[in-house]
Amino acid sequence: MTSRPGVGGRIWTLSNGLSFMRVLLVYPITLCLLSEDPGSRITAAGLILLAGATDFLDGLLARKLDQVSDLGKIIDPIADKIGIGAVAVVLGLSGAIPLWFLAAVLVRDLLIFAGGMMVQRVKGVILQSTMTGKWTAGCVATYILVVVINQPAWSLLRDALEAASVVLMVTSFVIYARRFSSVMRAS
């Protein structure tokens, strides 16, 4: 739950750099989605895939290069929340995804973020993302990618990913809520 010795305060590591890069990719992705140019959707999809690759690589490299840090435990899930949230807002406001889905993504992420900040402030513990949380982010990101690509032949895949995302969002939220409660009750 806390940083490994020797890495704790390091900020500029390759793995943290990839997380920061994912945050920076939000701007060009949203610009592409807001553009009227038909090719901008393909560019947005490519940038989303690049963001997904950085998400996969940052954790892998952090472990392989012994760069696991408290900052990395914070910035990685925040980068996911910012990226998914910003793209979901653009897609929701344009009518590409249902507003209820947008609300579910934003409310879940805000509650998890607020709970994590409270645990860190009150207990001094940084909670790492759970595997279910990572699967949730991956499923929601894949759903968003399919929506951005917008192929009518993929409607069944889109609907399946939407349903799976909802199930995973609820499941991961329950897991985070239980962990929050357990940590807050511990002495």
FILO-297148 format. One record per atom (N, C-alpha, C): x, y, z; residue number from 1. Coordinates in Angstrom, 1 decimal, decimal comma, always signed. Each point is the difference from the previous one (the first is absolute). Layout:
<atoms>
     xx     yy     zz   n
      X      Y      Z NUM
...
</atoms>
This chain:
<atoms>
     xx     yy     zz   n
   +0,8   -1,2   +0,0   1
   -0,8   +1,2   +0,0   1
   +0,8   +1,3   +0,0   1
   +1,3   -0,1   +0,4   2
   +0,9   +1,1   +0,0   2
   +1,1   -0,2   -1,0   2
   +0,9   +1,0   -0,2   3
   +1,0   -0,2   -1,0   3
   +1,1   -0,9   +0,5   3
   +0,7   -0,6   -1,0   4
   +1,1   -0,9   +0,3   4
   +1,2   +0,9   +0,3   4
   +0,9   -0,5   +0,9   5
   +1,2   +0,7   +0,4   5
   +0,8   +0,4   -1,2   5
   +0,6   +1,2   +0,1   6
   +1,0   +0,4   -1,0   6
   -0,7   +0,7   -1,2   6
   -1,3   +0,0   -0,1   7
   -0,6   +0,6   -1,2   7
   -1,0   +1,1   +0,5   7
   -0,5   -0,1   +1,2   8
   -1,1   +0,8   +0,5   8
   -0,1   +1,4   -0,6   8
   +1,0   +0,9   +0,1   9
   -0,1   +1,4   -0,4   9
   +0,3   +0,3   -1,5   9
   +0,4   -1,0   -0,7  10
   +0,4   +0,3   -1,4  10
   -1,2   +0,3   -0,9  10
   +0,1   +1,1   -0,7  11
   -1,1   +0,4   -0,9  11
   +0,3   -0,4   -1,4  11
   +1,2   +0,4   -0,5  12
   +0,2   -0,2   -1,5  12
   +0,6   -1,4   -0,2  12
   -0,9   -0,9   -0,1  13
   +0,4   -1,4   -0,4  13
   -0,7   -0,2   -1,4  13
   +0,5   -1,0   -0,7  14
   -0,6   -0,3   -1,3  14
   -1,5   -0,4   +0,2  14
   -0,3   -0,8   +1,0  15
   -1,4   -0,4   +0,2  15
   -0,9   +1,2   +0,3  15
   +0,5   +0,9   +0,9  16
   -0,8   +1,2   +0,3  16
   -0,1   +0,9   -1,2  16
   +1,0   +0,1   -0,8  17
   +0,0   +0,8   -1,2  17
   -1,1   -0,5   -1,0  17
   -0,2   -1,3   -0,1  18
   -1,0   -0,6   -0,8  18
   -1,4   +0,4   +0,5  18
   -0,2   +0,0   +1,3  19
   -1,3   +0,4   +0,6  19
   -0,2   +1,5   -0,3  19
   +1,0   +0,8   +0,2  20
   -0,2   +1,4   -0,3  20
   -0,3   +0,2   -1,5  20
   +0,6   -0,8   -0,9  21
   -0,2   +0,1   -1,4  21
   -1,5   -0,3   -0,3  21
   -0,5   -1,0   +0,7  22
   -1,4   -0,4   -0,2  22
   -1,0   +1,2   +0,3  22
   +0,4   +0,8   +1,1  23
   -0,8   +1,2   +0,3  23
   +0,1   +1,0   -1,1  23
   +1,2   +0,2   -0,6  24
   +0,2   +1,0   -1,0  24
   -0,7   -0,5   -1,3  24
   -0,2   -1,2   -0,2  25
   -0,7   -0,5   -1,2  25
   -1,5   +0,4   +0,0  25
   -0,6   +0,3   +1,2  26
   -1,4   +0,3   +0,1  26
   -0,3   +1,2   -1,0  26
   +0,8   +1,0   +0,0  27
   -0,2   +1,2   -0,8  27
   -0,2   -0,3   -1,5  27
   +1,0   -0,6   -0,6  28
   -0,2   -0,3   -1,4  28
   -1,1   -1,0   -0,3  28
   -0,3   -0,9   +0,9  29
   -1,1   -0,9   -0,2  29
   -1,3   +0,7   +0,0  29
   -0,2   +0,9   +0,9  30
   -1,3   +0,7   +0,1  30
   -0,1   +1,0   -1,2  30
   +1,1   +0,6   -0,4  31
   +0,0   +0,9   -1,2  31
   -0,5   -0,8   -1,2  31
   +0,6   -1,2   -0,2  32
   -0,4   -0,8   -1,1  32
   -1,5   -0,4   +0,0  32
   -0,5   -0,3   +1,2  33
   -1,4   -0,4   +0,1  33
   -0,9   +1,2   -0,2  33
   +0,5   +1,2   +0,3  34
   -0,9   +1,2   -0,2  34
   +0,1   +0,5   -1,5  34
   +1,0   -0,5   -0,7  35
   +0,2   +0,5   -1,4  35
   -1,1   -0,6   -0,9  35
   -0,3   +0,8   -1,0  36
   -1,0   -0,4   -1,1  36
   +0,7   -0,9   -1,1  36
   +1,3   +0,0   +0,0  37
   +0,8   -0,7   -1,0  37
   -0,3   -1,5   +0,2  37
   -0,5   -0,7   -1,0  38
   -0,3   -1,5   +0,1  38
   +1,3   -0,8   +0,4  38
   +1,1   +0,4   -0,4  39
   +1,3   -0,8   +0,3  39
   +0,4   +0,2   +1,4  39
   -0,6   +1,0   +0,7  40
   +0,4   +0,3   +1,4  40
   -0,4   -1,2   +0,9  40
   -1,0   -0,7   -0,3  41
   -0,4   -1,1   +0,8  41
   +1,0   -1,1   +0,0  41
   +0,6   -0,3   -1,2  42
   +1,1   -1,0   -0,1  42
   +1,2   +0,5   +0,8  42
   +0,3   +1,3   -0,1  43
   +1,1   +0,5   +0,8  43
   -0,3   -0,1   +1,5  43
   -1,2   +0,3   +0,4  44
   -0,4   -0,2   +1,4  44
   +0,2   -1,4   +0,5  44
   -0,5   -1,0   -0,9  45
   +0,1   -1,4   +0,3  45
   +1,5   -0,4   +0,2  45
   +0,9   +0,5   -0,9  46
   +1,4   -0,3   +0,1  46
   +0,6   +0,5   +1,3  46
   -0,4   +1,2   +0,4  47
   +0,5   +0,6   +1,2  47
   -0,5   -0,7   +1,2  47
   -1,3   -0,5   +0,0  48
   -0,5   -0,8   +1,1  48
   +0,8   -1,3   +0,1  48
   +0,3   -0,6   -1,1  49
   +0,8   -1,2   +0,0  49
   +1,4   +0,3   +0,6  49
   +0,6   +1,1   -0,4  50
   +1,3   +0,4   +0,6  50
   -0,1   +0,2   +1,5  50
   -1,1   +0,6   +0,5  51
   -0,2   +0,2   +1,4  51
   -0,2   -1,3   +0,7  51
   -0,7   -0,9   -0,6  52
   -0,1   -1,4   +0,5  52
   +1,3   -0,7   +0,1  52
   +0,9   +0,2   -1,0  53
   +1,3   -0,6   +0,1  53
   +0,8   +0,6   +1,1  53
   -0,1   +1,3   +0,3  54
   +0,8   +0,6   +1,1  54
   -0,6   -0,6   +1,3  54
   -1,3   -0,2   +0,1  55
   -0,6   -0,5   +1,2  55
   +0,6   -1,4   +0,3  55
   +0,1   -0,8   -1,0  56
   +0,5   -1,4   +0,1  56
   +1,5   +0,1   +0,4  56
   +0,7   +0,8   -0,7  57
   +1,5   +0,0   +0,2  57
   +0,4   +0,7   +1,3  57
   -0,7   +1,0   +0,5  58
   +0,5   +0,7   +1,2  58
   +0,1   -1,0   +1,2  58
   -1,0   -0,8   +0,2  59
   +0,0   -0,9   +1,2  59
   +1,0   -1,1   -0,2  59
   +0,1   -0,5   -1,2  60
   +1,0   -1,1   -0,3  60
   +1,4   +0,5   +0,2  60
   +0,3   +1,2   -0,6  61
   +1,3   +0,6   +0,2  61
   +0,3   +0,4   +1,4  61
   -1,0   +0,4   +0,7  62
   +0,3   +0,4   +1,5  62
   +0,4   -1,2   +0,7  62
   -0,6   -1,2   -0,2  63
   +0,4   -1,2   +0,7  63
   +1,4   -0,5   -0,5  63
   +0,1   +0,0   -1,3  64
   +1,3   -0,6   -0,6  64
   +1,2   +0,9   +0,3  64
   -0,2   +1,3   +0,0  65
   +1,1   +0,9   +0,3  65
   +0,1   +0,4   +1,4  65
   -0,8   -0,6   +0,9  66
   +0,0   +0,3   +1,4  66
   -0,3   +1,5   +0,2  66
   -1,0   +0,5   -0,7  67
   -0,3   +1,4   +0,1  67
   -1,4   +0,3   +0,6  67
   -0,5   -1,0   +0,8  68
   -1,3   +0,1   +0,7  68
   +0,1   +1,1   +1,0  68
   -0,9   +1,0   -0,1  69
   +0,1   +1,1   +1,0  69
   -1,4   +0,4   +0,4  69
   -0,1   +0,8   +1,1  70
   -1,3   +0,5   +0,4  70
   -0,6   +0,9   -1,1  70
   +0,8   +0,8   -0,6  71
   -0,5   +0,9   -1,1  71
   -0,6   -0,8   -1,1  71
   +0,7   -1,1   -0,4  72
   -0,5   -0,9   -1,0  72
   -1,3   -0,6   +0,3  72
   -0,2   -0,4   +1,3  73
   -1,2   -0,6   +0,5  73
   -1,2   +1,1   -0,1  73
   +0,4   +1,2   +0,1  74
   -1,0   +1,1   -0,1  74
   -0,3   +0,4   -1,5  74
   +1,1   +0,3   -0,7  75
   -0,1   +0,6   -1,3  75
   -0,6   -1,0   -1,0  75
   +0,3   -1,3   +0,1  76
   -0,5   -1,0   -1,0  76
   -1,6   +0,0   +0,0  76
   -0,6   -0,2   +1,2  77
   -1,5   -0,1   -0,1  77
   -0,6   +1,4   -0,3  77
   +0,7   +1,1   +0,5  78
   -0,5   +1,3   -0,4  78
   +0,0   +0,2   -1,5  78
   +1,1   -0,4   -0,6  79
   +0,1   +0,1   -1,5  79
   -1,1   -0,7   -0,7  79
   -0,3   -1,2   +0,5  80
   -1,1   -0,8   -0,5  80
   -1,3   +0,8   +0,2  80
   -0,3   +0,5   +1,2  81
   -1,2   +0,7   +0,2  81
   -0,2   +1,3   -0,8  81
   +1,1   +0,7   -0,1  82
   +0,0   +1,3   -0,8  82
   -0,3   -0,4   -1,5  82
   +0,8   -1,0   -0,5  83
   -0,2   -0,3   -1,4  83
   -1,3   -0,6   -0,3  83
   -0,5   -1,0   +0,7  84
   -1,3   -0,6   -0,2  84
   -1,1   +1,1   +0,2  84
   +0,1   +0,7   +1,1  85
   -1,0   +1,0   +0,3  85
   -0,1   +1,1   -1,1  85
   +1,1   +0,5   -0,4  86
   -0,1   +1,1   -1,0  86
   -0,6   -0,5   -1,3  86
   +0,5   -1,2   -0,5  87
   -0,6   -0,5   -1,2  87
   -1,4   -0,4   +0,1  87
   -0,4   -0,5   +1,2  88
   -1,4   -0,4   +0,2  88
   -0,9   +1,3   +0,0  88
   +0,5   +1,1   +0,6  89
   -0,7   +1,2   +0,0  89
   -0,3   +0,5   -1,4  89
   +1,0   +0,0   -0,9  90
   -0,1   +0,4   -1,4  90
   -1,0   -0,9   -0,7  90
   +0,1   -1,3   +0,2  91
   -0,9   -0,9   -0,7  91
   -1,4   +0,0   +0,6  91
   -0,1   +0,2   +1,3  92
   -1,3   +0,2   +0,6  92
   -0,8   +1,2   -0,5  92
   +0,7   +1,1   +0,0  93
   -0,6   +1,3   -0,4  93
   -0,3   +0,0   -1,5  93
   +0,7   -0,8   -0,7  94
   -0,3   +0,0   -1,5  94
   -1,1   -1,1   -0,3  94
   -0,4   -0,7   +1,0  95
   -1,0   -1,1   -0,2  95
   +0,5   -1,3   -0,4  95
   +1,3   -0,2   -0,1  96
   +0,6   -1,2   -0,4  96
   -0,1   -1,1   +1,0  96
   +0,0   +0,3   +1,3  97
   -0,3   -0,9   +1,1  97
   -1,1   +0,5   +0,8  97
   -0,7   -0,9   +0,7  98
   -1,2   +0,5   +0,8  98
   +0,5   +0,8   +1,2  98
   -0,8   +1,0   +0,3  99
   +0,4   +0,9   +1,1  99
   +0,0   -0,7   +1,3  99
   -0,8   -1,1   +0,2 100
   +0,0   -0,7   +1,2 100
   +1,4   -0,7   +0,2 100
   +0,5   -0,5   -1,2 101
   +1,3   -0,7   +0,1 101
   +1,1   +1,1   +0,4 101
   -0,1   +1,1   -0,6 102
   +1,0   +1,1   +0,3 102
   -0,1   +0,3   +1,5 102
   -1,2   +0,2   +0,5 103
   -0,2   +0,2   +1,5 103
   +0,6   -1,1   +0,8 103
   -0,2   -1,2   -0,4 104
   +0,5   -1,1   +0,8 104
   +1,5   +0,0   +0,1 104
   +0,6   +0,3   -1,2 105
   +1,5   +0,0   +0,0 105
   +0,5   +1,2   +0,9 105
   -0,6   +1,2   -0,1 106
   +0,5   +1,1   +0,7 106
   -0,2   -0,1   +1,5 106
   -1,2   -0,5   +0,4 107
   -0,4   -0,1   +1,4 107
   +0,9   -1,1   +0,7 107
   +0,1   -1,1   -0,7 108
   +0,9   -1,1   +0,6 108
   +1,4   +0,5   +0,2 108
   +0,6   +0,6   -1,1 109
   +1,4   +0,5   +0,1 109
   +0,2   +1,1   +1,1 109
   -1,0   +0,9   +0,1 110
   +0,1   +1,0   +1,0 110
   -0,1   -0,5   +1,4 110
   -0,9   -1,0   +0,2 111
   -0,1   -0,6   +1,3 111
   +1,3   -0,8   +0,4 111
   +0,5   -0,7   -0,9 112
   +1,2   -0,8   +0,2 112
   +1,2   +0,9   +0,3 112
   +0,1   +1,1   -0,8 113
   +1,1   +1,0   +0,2 113
   -0,2   +0,6   +1,4 113
   -1,2   +0,5   +0,3 114
   -0,2   +0,7   +1,3 114
   +0,3   -1,0   +1,2 114
   -0,4   -1,2   -0,1 115
   +0,2   -1,0   +1,0 115
   +1,5   -0,3   +0,1 115
   +0,7   -0,1   -1,1 116
   +1,5   -0,2   +0,1 116
   +0,7   +1,2   +0,6 116
   -0,4   +1,2   -0,3 117
   +0,6   +1,2   +0,6 117
   -0,3   +0,0   +1,5 117
   -1,2   -0,4   +0,4 118
   -0,3   +0,0   +1,5 118
   +0,8   -1,1   +0,7 118
   +0,2   -1,2   -0,6 119
   +0,8   -1,0   +0,6 119
   +1,4   +0,5   +0,2 119
   +0,5   +0,6   -1,1 120
   +1,4   +0,5   +0,1 120
   +0,2   +1,1   +1,0 120
   -1,0   +0,9   +0,1 121
   +0,1   +1,1   +1,0 121
   -0,2   -0,5   +1,5 121
   -1,0   -0,9   +0,2 122
   -0,3   -0,4   +1,3 122
   +1,0   -1,1   +0,5 122
   +0,2   -1,0   -0,9 123
   +0,8   -1,2   +0,4 123
   +1,4   +0,1   -0,5 123
   +0,4   +0,9   -0,9 124
   +1,3   +0,0   -0,5 124
   +0,3   -1,1   -1,0 124
   -1,0   -0,6   -0,5 125
   +0,2   -1,2   -0,9 125
   -0,5   +0,3   -1,4 125
   +0,9   -0,4   -1,0 126
   -0,4   +0,2   -1,4 126
   -0,5   -1,3   -0,5 126
   -1,3   -0,1   -0,3 127
   -0,6   -1,2   -0,5 127
   +0,4   -0,2   -1,5 127
   +0,5   -1,2   -0,3 128
   +0,3   -0,3   -1,4 128
   -1,3   -0,4   -0,7 128
   +0,0   +0,2   -1,3 129
   -1,1   -0,5   -0,8 129
   -0,2   -1,5   +0,2 129
   -1,2   -0,5   -0,1 130
   -0,2   -1,4   +0,1 130
   +0,0   -0,6   -1,4 130
   +0,1   -1,3   -0,1 131
   +0,0   -0,6   -1,4 131
   -1,4   +0,2   -0,6 131
   -1,0   +0,0   +0,8 132
   -1,4   +0,3   -0,5 132
   -0,1   +1,4   -0,6 132
   +0,6   +0,9   +0,7 133
   +0,1   +1,4   -0,4 133
   +0,7   +0,1   -1,3 133
   +1,1   -0,7   -0,2 134
   +0,7   +0,1   -1,2 134
   -0,8   -0,6   -1,2 134
   -0,6   -1,2   +0,3 135
   -0,9   -0,6   -1,0 135
   -1,1   +1,0   -0,4 135
   -0,6   +0,7   +1,0 136
   -1,0   +0,9   -0,3 136
   +0,4   +1,1   -0,9 136
   +1,2   +0,6   +0,3 137
   +0,5   +1,1   -0,8 137
   +0,3   -0,5   -1,4 137
   +0,5   -1,2   -0,1 138
   +0,3   -0,6   -1,4 138
   -1,3   -0,2   -0,8 138
   -1,0   -0,5   +0,7 139
   -1,3   -0,3   -0,7 139
   -0,7   +1,3   -0,4 139
   +0,0   +1,0   +0,9 140
   -0,6   +1,3   -0,4 140
   +0,8   +0,6   -1,1 140
   +1,3   -0,1   +0,1 141
   +0,8   +0,6   -1,1 141
   -0,2   -0,7   -1,3 141
   -0,2   -1,3   +0,0 142
   -0,3   -0,7   -1,2 142
   -1,4   +0,3   -0,6 142
   -0,9   +0,2   +0,9 143
   -1,4   +0,4   -0,4 143
   +0,1   +1,4   -0,7 143
   +0,8   +0,9   +0,7 144
   +0,1   +1,3   -0,6 144
   +0,7   +0,0   -1,4 144
   +1,0   -0,9   -0,1 145
   +0,7   -0,1   -1,3 145
   -0,9   -0,5   -1,1 145
   -0,9   -1,0   +0,3 146
   -0,9   -0,5   -0,9 146
   -1,1   +1,1   -0,4 146
   -0,4   +0,8   +1,0 147
   -0,9   +1,1   -0,3 147
   +0,7   +1,0   -0,9 147
   +1,2   +0,3   +0,2 148
   +0,8   +1,0   -0,8 148
   +0,1   -0,5   -1,4 148
   +0,4   -1,3   -0,2 149
   +0,1   -0,6   -1,3 149
   -1,3   +0,0   -0,8 149
   -1,1   -0,2   +0,8 150
   -1,3   +0,1   -0,5 150
   -0,3   -0,8   -1,3 150
   +0,2   -1,3   +0,1 151
   -0,4   -0,9   -1,1 151
   -1,3   -0,6   +0,2 151
   -1,0   +0,2   -0,8 152
   -1,3   -0,6   +0,2 152
   +0,0   -1,6   +0,2 152
   +0,9   -0,6   -0,7 153
   +0,2   -1,5   +0,1 153
   +0,4   -0,4   +1,4 153
   +0,5   +1,0   +0,8 154
   +0,5   -0,4   +1,4 154
   -1,1   +0,3   +1,0 154
   -1,2   +0,2   -0,3 155
   -1,0   +0,4   +1,0 155
   -0,2   -1,0   +1,1 155
   +0,1   -1,3   -0,4 156
   -0,1   -1,0   +1,0 156
   +1,1   +0,0   +1,0 156
   +1,2   +0,2   -0,5 157
   +1,2   +0,2   +0,8 157
   -0,1   +1,2   +0,9 157
   -0,5   +1,1   -0,6 158
   -0,1   +1,2   +0,8 158
   -1,0   -0,2   +1,2 158
   -1,1   -0,7   -0,3 159
   -1,0   -0,2   +1,1 159
   +0,5   -0,9   +1,0 159
   +0,8   -1,1   -0,4 160
   +0,6   -0,9   +1,0 160
   +1,0   +0,7   +0,9 160
   +0,8   +0,9   -0,7 161
   +1,0   +0,7   +0,8 161
   -0,6   +1,0   +1,0 161
   -1,1   +0,6   -0,5 162
   -0,8   +0,9   +0,9 162
   -0,5   -0,7   +1,3 162
   -0,6   -1,2   -0,3 163
   -0,6   -0,8   +1,1 163
   +1,2   -0,5   +0,9 163
   +1,1   -0,5   -0,6 164
   +1,1   -0,5   +0,9 164
   +0,6   +1,2   +0,8 164
   +0,1   +1,2   -0,6 165
   +0,5   +1,1   +0,7 165
   -0,8   +0,4   +1,2 165
   -1,3   -0,1   -0,2 166
   -0,9   +0,3   +1,2 166
   +0,1   -1,0   +1,1 166
   +0,1   -1,3   -0,4 167
   +0,2   -1,0   +1,0 167
   +1,3   +0,2   +0,8 167
   +1,1   +0,2   -0,8 168
   +1,3   +0,2   +0,6 168
   +0,0   +1,3   +0,9 168
   -0,6   +1,1   -0,5 169
   +0,0   +1,2   +0,8 169
   -0,7   -0,2   +1,4 169
   -1,1   -0,7   -0,1 170
   -0,7   -0,3   +1,3 170
   +0,8   -0,9   +0,9 170
   +0,6   -1,1   -0,6 171
   +0,8   -0,9   +0,8 171
   +1,2   +0,6   +0,6 171
   +0,7   +0,8   -0,8 172
   +1,2   +0,6   +0,5 172
   -0,3   +1,1   +1,0 172
   -1,1   +0,7   -0,1 173
   -0,4   +1,0   +1,0 173
   -0,3   -0,7   +1,3 173
   -0,7   -1,1   +0,0 174
   -0,3   -0,8   +1,2 174
   +1,3   -0,4   +0,7 174
   +1,0   -0,5   -0,8 175
   +1,3   -0,4   +0,5 175
   +0,7   +1,1   +0,6 175
   +0,1   +1,2   -0,7 176
   +0,6   +1,2   +0,6 176
   -0,7   +0,4   +1,2 176
   -1,3   +0,0   +0,1 177
   -0,8   +0,5   +1,2 177
   +0,4   -0,9   +1,2 177
   +0,0   -1,3   -0,3 178
   +0,3   -1,0   +1,1 178
   +1,5   +0,3   +0,5 178
   +0,9   +0,2   -0,9 179
   +1,4   +0,2   +0,4 179
   +0,1   +1,4   +0,7 179
   -0,7   +1,0   -0,4 180
   +0,0   +1,3   +0,6 180
   -0,5   -0,2   +1,5 180
   -1,1   -0,7   +0,1 181
   -0,6   -0,2   +1,3 181
   +0,9   -0,8   +1,0 181
   +0,7   -1,0   -0,6 182
   +0,9   -0,8   +0,8 182
   +1,2   +0,8   +0,5 182
   +0,6   +0,8   -0,9 183
   +1,2   +0,8   +0,3 183
   -0,4   +1,1   +1,0 183
   -1,2   +0,6   -0,2 184
   -0,4   +1,1   +0,9 184
   -0,3   -0,6   +1,4 184
   -0,5   -1,2   +0,1 185
   -0,3   -0,6   +1,3 185
   +1,2   -0,5   +0,8 185
   +1,1   -0,3   -0,8 186
   +1,2   -0,6   +0,6 186
   +0,7   +1,1   +0,9 186
   +0,6   -0,5   +1,1 187
   +0,6   +1,0   +0,9 187
   +1,5   +0,2   -0,3 187
</atoms>
